[in-house]
């Protein structure tokens, strides 16, 4: 493992945490456009329908995956610009 890959590990970890926070905020905003309820439905929410629970889970997963991919790709691209080496 080269030095750039080792040096990128803490950066990648930090970016992963930040992307999770950003994705959660985006999901909550998107959910408010779909449903009037302030709370997003959880899998064990007895008062929410199957459709609401499954839609919320699918939307949350899609947003998380998209945001993480965008943030990871931006971090790798920035690392290449700075060091000349792709971190992955």
Jmol script that loads the backbone (N, CA, C; Angstrom):
load data "model"
ATOM      1  N   UNK A   1       0.857  -1.175   0.000  1.00  0.00           N
ATOM      2  CA  UNK A   1       0.000   0.000   0.000  1.00  0.00           C
ATOM      3  C   UNK A   1       0.899   1.233   0.000  1.00  0.00           C
ATOM      4  N   UNK A   2       0.630   2.146  -0.933  1.00  0.00           N
ATOM      5  CA  UNK A   2       1.499   3.316  -1.005  1.00  0.00           C
ATOM      6  C   UNK A   2       1.078   4.402  -0.011  1.00  0.00           C
ATOM      7  N   UNK A   3       1.912   5.423   0.106  1.00  0.00           N
ATOM      8  CA  UNK A   3       1.710   6.468   1.107  1.00  0.00           C
ATOM      9  C   UNK A   3       0.425   7.252   0.885  1.00  0.00           C
ATOM     10  N   UNK A   4       0.040   7.474  -0.380  1.00  0.00           N
ATOM     11  CA  UNK A   4      -1.179   8.232  -0.658  1.00  0.00           C
ATOM     12  C   UNK A   4      -2.401   7.467  -0.159  1.00  0.00           C
ATOM     13  N   UNK A   5      -2.436   6.162  -0.385  1.00  0.00           N
ATOM     14  CA  UNK A   5      -3.566   5.355   0.090  1.00  0.00           C
ATOM     15  C   UNK A   5      -3.655   5.374   1.605  1.00  0.00           C
ATOM     16  N   UNK A   6      -2.531   5.290   2.267  1.00  0.00           N
ATOM     17  CA  UNK A   6      -2.518   5.321   3.733  1.00  0.00           C
ATOM     18  C   UNK A   6      -2.953   6.690   4.245  1.00  0.00           C
ATOM     19  N   UNK A   7      -2.437   7.744   3.614  1.00  0.00           N
ATOM     20  CA  UNK A   7      -2.789   9.103   4.046  1.00  0.00           C
ATOM     21  C   UNK A   7      -4.260   9.414   3.769  1.00  0.00           C
ATOM     22  N   UNK A   8      -4.826   8.793   2.750  1.00  0.00           N
ATOM     23  CA  UNK A   8      -6.222   9.065   2.388  1.00  0.00           C
ATOM     24  C   UNK A   8      -7.219   8.389   3.326  1.00  0.00           C
ATOM     25  N   UNK A   9      -6.814   7.346   4.031  1.00  0.00           N
ATOM     26  CA  UNK A   9      -7.735   6.596   4.900  1.00  0.00           C
ATOM     27  C   UNK A   9      -8.494   7.503   5.881  1.00  0.00           C
ATOM     28  N   UNK A  10      -7.819   8.350   6.672  1.00  0.00           N
ATOM     29  CA  UNK A  10      -8.591   9.201   7.591  1.00  0.00           C
ATOM     30  C   UNK A  10      -9.443  10.231   6.855  1.00  0.00           C
ATOM     31  N   UNK A  11      -8.973  10.680   5.710  1.00  0.00           N
ATOM     32  CA  UNK A  11      -9.762  11.623   4.911  1.00  0.00           C
ATOM     33  C   UNK A  11     -11.028  10.928   4.419  1.00  0.00           C
ATOM     34  N   UNK A  12     -10.873   9.721   3.903  1.00  0.00           N
ATOM     35  CA  UNK A  12     -12.025   8.963   3.431  1.00  0.00           C
ATOM     36  C   UNK A  12     -13.019   8.665   4.534  1.00  0.00           C
ATOM     37  N   UNK A  13     -12.523   8.353   5.715  1.00  0.00           N
ATOM     38  CA  UNK A  13     -13.397   8.087   6.858  1.00  0.00           C
ATOM     39  C   UNK A  13     -14.188   9.341   7.236  1.00  0.00           C
ATOM     40  N   UNK A  14     -13.511  10.460   7.287  1.00  0.00           N
ATOM     41  CA  UNK A  14     -14.174  11.729   7.611  1.00  0.00           C
ATOM     42  C   UNK A  14     -15.213  12.087   6.553  1.00  0.00           C
ATOM     43  N   UNK A  15     -14.854  11.928   5.289  1.00  0.00           N
ATOM     44  CA  UNK A  15     -15.804  12.207   4.213  1.00  0.00           C
ATOM     45  C   UNK A  15     -17.011  11.276   4.291  1.00  0.00           C
ATOM     46  N   UNK A  16     -16.800  10.032   4.683  1.00  0.00           N
ATOM     47  CA  UNK A  16     -17.904   9.094   4.832  1.00  0.00           C
ATOM     48  C   UNK A  16     -18.888   9.522   5.909  1.00  0.00           C
ATOM     49  N   UNK A  17     -18.367   9.998   7.016  1.00  0.00           N
ATOM     50  CA  UNK A  17     -19.231  10.475   8.100  1.00  0.00           C
ATOM     51  C   UNK A  17     -20.006  11.711   7.660  1.00  0.00           C
ATOM     52  N   UNK A  18     -19.308  12.646   7.023  1.00  0.00           N
ATOM     53  CA  UNK A  18     -19.966  13.870   6.561  1.00  0.00           C
ATOM     54  C   UNK A  18     -21.020  13.579   5.501  1.00  0.00           C
ATOM     55  N   UNK A  19     -20.741  12.612   4.623  1.00  0.00           N
ATOM     56  CA  UNK A  19     -21.728  12.281   3.599  1.00  0.00           C
ATOM     57  C   UNK A  19     -22.965  11.646   4.224  1.00  0.00           C
ATOM     58  N   UNK A  20     -22.804  10.877   5.295  1.00  0.00           N
ATOM     59  CA  UNK A  20     -23.954  10.312   5.996  1.00  0.00           C
ATOM     60  C   UNK A  20     -24.832  11.381   6.614  1.00  0.00           C
ATOM     61  N   UNK A  21     -24.210  12.385   7.206  1.00  0.00           N
ATOM     62  CA  UNK A  21     -24.964  13.498   7.803  1.00  0.00           C
ATOM     63  C   UNK A  21     -25.706  14.275   6.718  1.00  0.00           C
ATOM     64  N   UNK A  22     -25.020  14.569   5.619  1.00  0.00           N
ATOM     65  CA  UNK A  22     -25.638  15.298   4.516  1.00  0.00           C
ATOM     66  C   UNK A  22     -26.790  14.491   3.916  1.00  0.00           C
ATOM     67  N   UNK A  23     -26.588  13.202   3.715  1.00  0.00           N
ATOM     68  CA  UNK A  23     -27.632  12.353   3.137  1.00  0.00           C
ATOM     69  C   UNK A  23     -28.861  12.307   4.040  1.00  0.00           C
ATOM     70  N   UNK A  24     -28.662  12.240   5.341  1.00  0.00           N
ATOM     71  CA  UNK A  24     -29.798  12.209   6.266  1.00  0.00           C
ATOM     72  C   UNK A  24     -30.601  13.506   6.176  1.00  0.00           C
ATOM     73  N   UNK A  25     -29.919  14.629   6.087  1.00  0.00           N
ATOM     74  CA  UNK A  25     -30.625  15.918   5.949  1.00  0.00           C
ATOM     75  C   UNK A  25     -31.403  15.985   4.642  1.00  0.00           C
ATOM     76  N   UNK A  26     -30.776  15.534   3.552  1.00  0.00           N
ATOM     77  CA  UNK A  26     -31.461  15.529   2.260  1.00  0.00           C
ATOM     78  C   UNK A  26     -32.668  14.592   2.282  1.00  0.00           C
ATOM     79  N   UNK A  27     -32.522  13.447   2.917  1.00  0.00           N
ATOM     80  CA  UNK A  27     -33.632  12.508   3.006  1.00  0.00           C
ATOM     81  C   UNK A  27     -34.801  13.116   3.771  1.00  0.00           C
ATOM     82  N   UNK A  28     -34.534  13.749   4.895  1.00  0.00           N
ATOM     83  CA  UNK A  28     -35.620  14.348   5.680  1.00  0.00           C
ATOM     84  C   UNK A  28     -36.351  15.425   4.877  1.00  0.00           C
ATOM     85  N   UNK A  29     -35.602  16.226   4.121  1.00  0.00           N
ATOM     86  CA  UNK A  29     -36.233  17.240   3.268  1.00  0.00           C
ATOM     87  C   UNK A  29     -37.078  16.596   2.181  1.00  0.00           C
ATOM     88  N   UNK A  30     -36.541  15.578   1.533  1.00  0.00           N
ATOM     89  CA  UNK A  30     -37.275  14.892   0.472  1.00  0.00           C
ATOM     90  C   UNK A  30     -38.529  14.240   1.034  1.00  0.00           C
ATOM     91  N   UNK A  31     -38.430  13.661   2.220  1.00  0.00           N
ATOM     92  CA  UNK A  31     -39.587  12.983   2.808  1.00  0.00           C
ATOM     93  C   UNK A  31     -40.694  13.980   3.122  1.00  0.00           C
ATOM     94  N   UNK A  32     -40.343  15.182   3.550  1.00  0.00           N
ATOM     95  CA  UNK A  32     -41.364  16.192   3.836  1.00  0.00           C
ATOM     96  C   UNK A  32     -42.150  16.566   2.587  1.00  0.00           C
ATOM     97  N   UNK A  33     -41.538  16.428   1.407  1.00  0.00           N
ATOM     98  CA  UNK A  33     -42.251  16.700   0.161  1.00  0.00           C
ATOM     99  C   UNK A  33     -43.241  15.588  -0.174  1.00  0.00           C
ATOM    100  N   UNK A  34     -42.971  14.389   0.308  1.00  0.00           N
ATOM    101  CA  UNK A  34     -43.810  13.224   0.015  1.00  0.00           C
ATOM    102  C   UNK A  34     -44.926  13.067   1.029  1.00  0.00           C
ATOM    103  N   UNK A  35     -44.620  13.264   2.313  1.00  0.00           N
ATOM    104  CA  UNK A  35     -45.561  12.991   3.386  1.00  0.00           C
ATOM    105  C   UNK A  35     -45.629  14.203   4.318  1.00  0.00           C
ATOM    106  N   UNK A  36     -46.825  14.488   4.811  1.00  0.00           N
ATOM    107  CA  UNK A  36     -47.010  15.636   5.705  1.00  0.00           C
ATOM    108  C   UNK A  36     -46.453  15.401   7.099  1.00  0.00           C
ATOM    109  N   UNK A  37     -46.225  14.143   7.445  1.00  0.00           N
ATOM    110  CA  UNK A  37     -45.715  13.818   8.784  1.00  0.00           C
ATOM    111  C   UNK A  37     -44.287  14.336   8.947  1.00  0.00           C
ATOM    112  N   UNK A  38     -43.990  14.876  10.098  1.00  0.00           N
ATOM    113  CA  UNK A  38     -42.643  15.370  10.385  1.00  0.00           C
ATOM    114  C   UNK A  38     -41.643  14.225  10.547  1.00  0.00           C
ATOM    115  N   UNK A  39     -42.092  13.148  11.215  1.00  0.00           N
ATOM    116  CA  UNK A  39     -41.236  11.980  11.455  1.00  0.00           C
ATOM    117  C   UNK A  39     -41.212  11.083  10.228  1.00  0.00           C
ATOM    118  N   UNK A  40     -40.045  10.565   9.924  1.00  0.00           N
ATOM    119  CA  UNK A  40     -39.959   9.575   8.855  1.00  0.00           C
ATOM    120  C   UNK A  40     -40.329   8.210   9.440  1.00  0.00           C
ATOM    121  N   UNK A  41     -41.005   7.367   8.653  1.00  0.00           N
ATOM    122  CA  UNK A  41     -41.444   6.084   9.209  1.00  0.00           C
ATOM    123  C   UNK A  41     -40.287   5.113   9.386  1.00  0.00           C
ATOM    124  N   UNK A  42     -40.314   4.426  10.504  1.00  0.00           N
ATOM    125  CA  UNK A  42     -39.349   3.373  10.768  1.00  0.00           C
ATOM    126  C   UNK A  42     -39.981   2.022  10.488  1.00  0.00           C
ATOM    127  N   UNK A  43     -39.171   0.998  10.394  1.00  0.00           N
ATOM    128  CA  UNK A  43     -39.666  -0.340  10.066  1.00  0.00           C
ATOM    129  C   UNK A  43     -40.653  -0.868  11.100  1.00  0.00           C
ATOM    130  N   UNK A  44     -40.521  -0.455  12.345  1.00  0.00           N
ATOM    131  CA  UNK A  44     -41.407  -0.962  13.396  1.00  0.00           C
ATOM    132  C   UNK A  44     -42.483   0.049  13.795  1.00  0.00           C
ATOM    133  N   UNK A  45     -42.695   1.058  12.975  1.00  0.00           N
ATOM    134  CA  UNK A  45     -43.741   2.047  13.216  1.00  0.00           C
ATOM    135  C   UNK A  45     -45.103   1.414  12.952  1.00  0.00           C
ATOM    136  N   UNK A  46     -45.809   1.075  13.999  1.00  0.00           N
ATOM    137  CA  UNK A  46     -47.079   0.354  13.862  1.00  0.00           C
ATOM    138  C   UNK A  46     -48.143   1.192  13.142  1.00  0.00           C
ATOM    139  N   UNK A  47     -48.103   2.497  13.304  1.00  0.00           N
ATOM    140  CA  UNK A  47     -49.136   3.370  12.746  1.00  0.00           C
ATOM    141  C   UNK A  47     -48.899   3.730  11.278  1.00  0.00           C
ATOM    142  N   UNK A  48     -47.795   3.320  10.699  1.00  0.00           N
ATOM    143  CA  UNK A  48     -47.486   3.667   9.305  1.00  0.00           C
ATOM    144  C   UNK A  48     -47.720   2.463   8.402  1.00  0.00           C
ATOM    145  N   UNK A  49     -48.112   2.732   7.177  1.00  0.00           N
ATOM    146  CA  UNK A  49     -48.416   1.655   6.232  1.00  0.00           C
ATOM    147  C   UNK A  49     -47.140   1.004   5.700  1.00  0.00           C
ATOM    148  N   UNK A  50     -47.315  -0.190   5.146  1.00  0.00           N
ATOM    149  CA  UNK A  50     -46.181  -0.884   4.505  1.00  0.00           C
ATOM    150  C   UNK A  50     -45.614  -0.009   3.391  1.00  0.00           C
ATOM    151  N   UNK A  51     -46.501   0.600   2.599  1.00  0.00           N
ATOM    152  CA  UNK A  51     -46.031   1.428   1.480  1.00  0.00           C
ATOM    153  C   UNK A  51     -45.151   2.572   1.969  1.00  0.00           C
ATOM    154  N   UNK A  52     -45.571   3.245   3.033  1.00  0.00           N
ATOM    155  CA  UNK A  52     -44.804   4.374   3.556  1.00  0.00           C
ATOM    156  C   UNK A  52     -43.448   3.920   4.083  1.00  0.00           C
ATOM    157  N   UNK A  53     -43.437   2.819   4.804  1.00  0.00           N
ATOM    158  CA  UNK A  53     -42.185   2.313   5.373  1.00  0.00           C
ATOM    159  C   UNK A  53     -41.215   1.902   4.270  1.00  0.00           C
ATOM    160  N   UNK A  54     -41.702   1.153   3.278  1.00  0.00           N
ATOM    161  CA  UNK A  54     -40.828   0.684   2.205  1.00  0.00           C
ATOM    162  C   UNK A  54     -40.378   1.818   1.290  1.00  0.00           C
ATOM    163  N   UNK A  55     -41.262   2.768   1.020  1.00  0.00           N
ATOM    164  CA  UNK A  55     -40.873   3.921   0.211  1.00  0.00           C
ATOM    165  C   UNK A  55     -39.803   4.742   0.919  1.00  0.00           C
ATOM    166  N   UNK A  56     -39.989   4.956   2.213  1.00  0.00           N
ATOM    167  CA  UNK A  56     -39.002   5.716   2.977  1.00  0.00           C
ATOM    168  C   UNK A  56     -37.645   5.012   2.982  1.00  0.00           C
ATOM    169  N   UNK A  57     -37.651   3.703   3.164  1.00  0.00           N
ATOM    170  CA  UNK A  57     -36.394   2.952   3.192  1.00  0.00           C
ATOM    171  C   UNK A  57     -35.692   3.005   1.835  1.00  0.00           C
ATOM    172  N   UNK A  58     -36.447   2.843   0.758  1.00  0.00           N
ATOM    173  CA  UNK A  58     -35.859   2.877  -0.585  1.00  0.00           C
ATOM    174  C   UNK A  58     -35.309   4.266  -0.908  1.00  0.00           C
ATOM    175  N   UNK A  59     -36.066   5.292  -0.568  1.00  0.00           N
ATOM    176  CA  UNK A  59     -35.617   6.663  -0.820  1.00  0.00           C
ATOM    177  C   UNK A  59     -34.373   6.989  -0.009  1.00  0.00           C
ATOM    178  N   UNK A  60     -34.373   6.585   1.249  1.00  0.00           N
ATOM    179  CA  UNK A  60     -33.211   6.838   2.108  1.00  0.00           C
ATOM    180  C   UNK A  60     -31.970   6.118   1.576  1.00  0.00           C
ATOM    181  N   UNK A  61     -32.133   4.889   1.148  1.00  0.00           N
ATOM    182  CA  UNK A  61     -31.005   4.136   0.600  1.00  0.00           C
ATOM    183  C   UNK A  61     -30.459   4.755  -0.677  1.00  0.00           C
ATOM    184  N   UNK A  62     -31.355   5.180  -1.557  1.00  0.00           N
ATOM    185  CA  UNK A  62     -30.927   5.794  -2.812  1.00  0.00           C
ATOM    186  C   UNK A  62     -30.188   7.104  -2.567  1.00  0.00           C
ATOM    187  N   UNK A  63     -30.721   7.919  -1.675  1.00  0.00           N
ATOM    188  CA  UNK A  63     -30.061   9.196  -1.372  1.00  0.00           C
ATOM    189  C   UNK A  63     -28.706   8.953  -0.723  1.00  0.00           C
ATOM    190  N   UNK A  64     -28.641   8.036   0.229  1.00  0.00           N
ATOM    191  CA  UNK A  64     -27.368   7.750   0.891  1.00  0.00           C
ATOM    192  C   UNK A  64     -26.328   7.255  -0.107  1.00  0.00           C
ATOM    193  N   UNK A  65     -26.714   6.324  -0.968  1.00  0.00           N
ATOM    194  CA  UNK A  65     -25.763   5.785  -1.946  1.00  0.00           C
ATOM    195  C   UNK A  65     -25.290   6.861  -2.913  1.00  0.00           C
ATOM    196  N   UNK A  66     -26.196   7.692  -3.371  1.00  0.00           N
ATOM    197  CA  UNK A  66     -25.829   8.763  -4.299  1.00  0.00           C
ATOM    198  C   UNK A  66     -24.905   9.788  -3.682  1.00  0.00           C
ATOM    199  N   UNK A  67     -25.224  10.218  -2.477  1.00  0.00           N
ATOM    200  CA  UNK A  67     -24.393  11.213  -1.796  1.00  0.00           C
ATOM    201  C   UNK A  67     -23.023  10.636  -1.470  1.00  0.00           C
ATOM    202  N   UNK A  68     -22.982   9.417  -0.965  1.00  0.00           N
ATOM    203  CA  UNK A  68     -21.682   8.797  -0.641  1.00  0.00           C
ATOM    204  C   UNK A  68     -20.810   8.648  -1.873  1.00  0.00           C
ATOM    205  N   UNK A  69     -21.404   8.219  -2.985  1.00  0.00           N
ATOM    206  CA  UNK A  69     -20.633   8.067  -4.223  1.00  0.00           C
ATOM    207  C   UNK A  69     -20.093   9.415  -4.696  1.00  0.00           C
ATOM    208  N   UNK A  70     -20.920  10.442  -4.640  1.00  0.00           N
ATOM    209  CA  UNK A  70     -20.485  11.770  -5.080  1.00  0.00           C
ATOM    210  C   UNK A  70     -19.363  12.311  -4.187  1.00  0.00           C
ATOM    211  N   UNK A  71     -19.513  12.155  -2.883  1.00  0.00           N
ATOM    212  CA  UNK A  71     -18.498  12.652  -1.950  1.00  0.00           C
ATOM    213  C   UNK A  71     -17.207  11.843  -2.070  1.00  0.00           C
ATOM    214  N   UNK A  72     -17.304  10.525  -2.167  1.00  0.00           N
ATOM    215  CA  UNK A  72     -16.105   9.688  -2.328  1.00  0.00           C
ATOM    216  C   UNK A  72     -15.371  10.031  -3.619  1.00  0.00           C
ATOM    217  N   UNK A  73     -16.132  10.193  -4.691  1.00  0.00           N
ATOM    218  CA  UNK A  73     -15.519  10.512  -5.987  1.00  0.00           C
ATOM    219  C   UNK A  73     -14.852  11.886  -5.942  1.00  0.00           C
ATOM    220  N   UNK A  74     -15.506  12.870  -5.325  1.00  0.00           N
ATOM    221  CA  UNK A  74     -14.918  14.201  -5.207  1.00  0.00           C
ATOM    222  C   UNK A  74     -13.641  14.168  -4.369  1.00  0.00           C
ATOM    223  N   UNK A  75     -13.644  13.399  -3.290  1.00  0.00           N
ATOM    224  CA  UNK A  75     -12.445  13.273  -2.458  1.00  0.00           C
ATOM    225  C   UNK A  75     -11.293  12.627  -3.200  1.00  0.00           C
ATOM    226  N   UNK A  76     -11.588  11.580  -3.966  1.00  0.00           N
ATOM    227  CA  UNK A  76     -10.544  10.909  -4.743  1.00  0.00           C
ATOM    228  C   UNK A  76     -10.008  11.815  -5.840  1.00  0.00           C
ATOM    229  N   UNK A  77     -10.908  12.549  -6.489  1.00  0.00           N
ATOM    230  CA  UNK A  77     -10.479  13.474  -7.538  1.00  0.00           C
ATOM    231  C   UNK A  77      -9.599  14.585  -6.963  1.00  0.00           C
ATOM    232  N   UNK A  78      -9.985  15.127  -5.819  1.00  0.00           N
ATOM    233  CA  UNK A  78      -9.179  16.170  -5.174  1.00  0.00           C
ATOM    234  C   UNK A  78      -7.813  15.631  -4.762  1.00  0.00           C
ATOM    235  N   UNK A  79      -7.778  14.397  -4.273  1.00  0.00           N
ATOM    236  CA  UNK A  79      -6.509  13.780  -3.892  1.00  0.00           C
ATOM    237  C   UNK A  79      -5.606  13.620  -5.108  1.00  0.00           C
ATOM    238  N   UNK A  80      -6.180  13.222  -6.224  1.00  0.00           N
ATOM    239  CA  UNK A  80      -5.373  13.082  -7.442  1.00  0.00           C
ATOM    240  C   UNK A  80      -4.813  14.431  -7.883  1.00  0.00           C
ATOM    241  N   UNK A  81      -5.618  15.487  -7.789  1.00  0.00           N
ATOM    242  CA  UNK A  81      -5.139  16.826  -8.167  1.00  0.00           C
ATOM    243  C   UNK A  81      -3.981  17.277  -7.291  1.00  0.00           C
ATOM    244  N   UNK A  82      -4.077  16.962  -6.002  1.00  0.00           N
ATOM    245  CA  UNK A  82      -3.051  17.401  -5.061  1.00  0.00           C
ATOM    246  C   UNK A  82      -1.788  16.552  -5.140  1.00  0.00           C
ATOM    247  N   UNK A  83      -1.971  15.240  -5.214  1.00  0.00           N
ATOM    248  CA  UNK A  83      -0.816  14.331  -5.138  1.00  0.00           C
ATOM    249  C   UNK A  83      -0.383  13.738  -6.478  1.00  0.00           C
ATOM    250  N   UNK A  84      -1.286  13.754  -7.450  1.00  0.00           N
ATOM    251  CA  UNK A  84      -0.995  13.132  -8.727  1.00  0.00           C
ATOM    252  C   UNK A  84      -1.256  11.638  -8.758  1.00  0.00           C
ATOM    253  N   UNK A  85      -1.778  11.093  -7.654  1.00  0.00           N
ATOM    254  CA  UNK A  85      -2.041   9.665  -7.524  1.00  0.00           C
ATOM    255  C   UNK A  85      -3.491   9.438  -7.094  1.00  0.00           C
ATOM    256  N   UNK A  86      -4.136   8.468  -7.738  1.00  0.00           N
ATOM    257  CA  UNK A  86      -5.507   8.102  -7.356  1.00  0.00           C
ATOM    258  C   UNK A  86      -5.446   7.285  -6.065  1.00  0.00           C
ATOM    259  N   UNK A  87      -6.240   7.643  -5.042  1.00  0.00           N
ATOM    260  CA  UNK A  87      -6.130   6.980  -3.745  1.00  0.00           C
ATOM    261  C   UNK A  87      -6.708   5.562  -3.688  1.00  0.00           C
ATOM    262  N   UNK A  88      -7.562   5.198  -4.601  1.00  0.00           N
ATOM    263  CA  UNK A  88      -8.236   3.899  -4.533  1.00  0.00           C
ATOM    264  C   UNK A  88      -7.443   2.853  -5.107  1.00  0.00           C
TER     265      UNK A  88
END
end "model"
wireframe off; spacefill off
backbone 0.3
color backbone group
